[in-house]
Amino acid sequence: FVGCVESAPAANQDLIGKRVVGEINLACTCCTVCSAGGDRARNHCPKRTVLGILAKDGCHAEYVTLPVRNLHIVPDEISTRNAAFAEPLAAAFRILEQGLVRPAIDSVAIIGDGKLGLLIAYVLANSCAQEQGSIVTLIGRHREKMNLIPHPNLNCVLAQDMSIDDTTKFDVVVDATGNAAGLDLARSLCRPLGTLVLKSTCAVGSEFNTAPFVIDELKLVGSRCGPFEPALQLLANGILQDQNPLDLSPLISEVFSIQDATIALQKAGEKGILKVQLNISSS
């Protein structure tokens, strides 16, 4: 979401009138996990509430409350529509924050051409380009989706055209498909001793076969919410920090007013839809 601060504690009156985005995890700040600080406190407080998901009302409303510590001011260079991508873009940066990709060294593939897969591919392609690393590969089923936010360091491949052998395997494979078939493809594309990053959840059932993971000694790592600062920097500065704001509006399938929220939710559930945005206010 993107919002305008209308009320703030006395010590934070400078926030009033500012456009902000917000982290969705609300930590308790007083447990042993929170006392550790850092990303562990941000993502894994056992008493946390989660905006719109767990014991905390979401943003399909005119007003929402969040602690000041969860807020990040949106730079003037970033449009409101683009700023709404800060949270999923931050989730893409989490892979780098976890140290799962060495941009100058690793060969990297992302599987899945939904909006999260596209954002992850863009972030990792940009990071590898900055470090003069290898070209990143995005594997999906829809050429038209993969072409929405092109990057010179990103190679897009249709899944149906993939032929897998030892020459087409990667050091790091990110699964952003959200289905069991995608997880199996990700595993088959990972080199022995490689890293498989799970960026979306899926129920694989009791038939999940662990043997290939053990035989190839693969690291299987989950990845969740990430840092907002680099996400906002990328939105403001664009590709390779060329000072042209990154435009993610091609990922927006449609925009609705809050009065049409029910229609918007139905639209968001349609096949092929990437991102539906709600306009809460015209101001």
Buried (B, 14 or more C-beta within 10 A) or exposed (E): BBBBBEEBEEEBEEBEEBBBBBBBBBBEEEBEBBEEEEBEBBBBBEEBBBBEEEEBEEBBEEEBEBEEEBBBEBBEBBBBBBBBBBBBBBBBBBBBBBEBBBBEEBBBBBBBBBBBBBBBBBBBBBBBBBEEBBBBBBBBEBEEBBEBBEBEBBBBBEBEEBEEEEEBBBBBBBBBBBBBEBBBBBBBBBBEEBBBBBBBEBEEEEEEEEEEBEEBEBEBBEBBBBBBEBBBBBBBBBBEEEEEBBBBBBBBBBBBEEEBBEEBEEBBEEEEBBBBBBBBEEE
